[in-house]
């Protein structure tokens, strides 16, 4: 499993001073940005497992960089690398500070942080599901999910590219074997399609298999 890292650092750094090479060497997928606007744009493409902020002179405060994530309710762990100790750190369990640029120390600290992020995000083409905070990113647009919407979508994704029966859905999501009235399921499918599909009336991801159940398509463009 390759973790995704959002790296915030001065874009004028020479390559040997950047943290990107050491993060890439550890096997992480790194998206390097410089401004809060670039952070916001990056969140429309990917939700990282963690953020590494290499503090630099004249940079906006930490809260400014966190604001795009706060707007959509996305809570991520941060590693703030601040050799000068000039960046005030909030009293927040999600923020870890380092005053060294030693690659080994950074790698070890990041490994500890990422242990809590295992299996949090499910990434599919054009789709990211946050299994901790029940958020969904579809083609750059974030959505929040109700507990039942999340449980239903998670089940369908686990059974992606095969049919999940209505009986199995009712058993797993609503804890019942009763199939006499599944209107609640139909309503939740309709709600999910509004968040999953570009055109809910012509679904490409969440397909009805009449008389059986539903088929979640993981790669609708193939």
Order of alpha helices (4+ residues) and beta strands (2+ residues): beta-alpha-beta-alpha-beta-alpha-beta-beta-alpha-beta-beta-beta-beta-alpha-beta-alpha-alpha-beta-beta
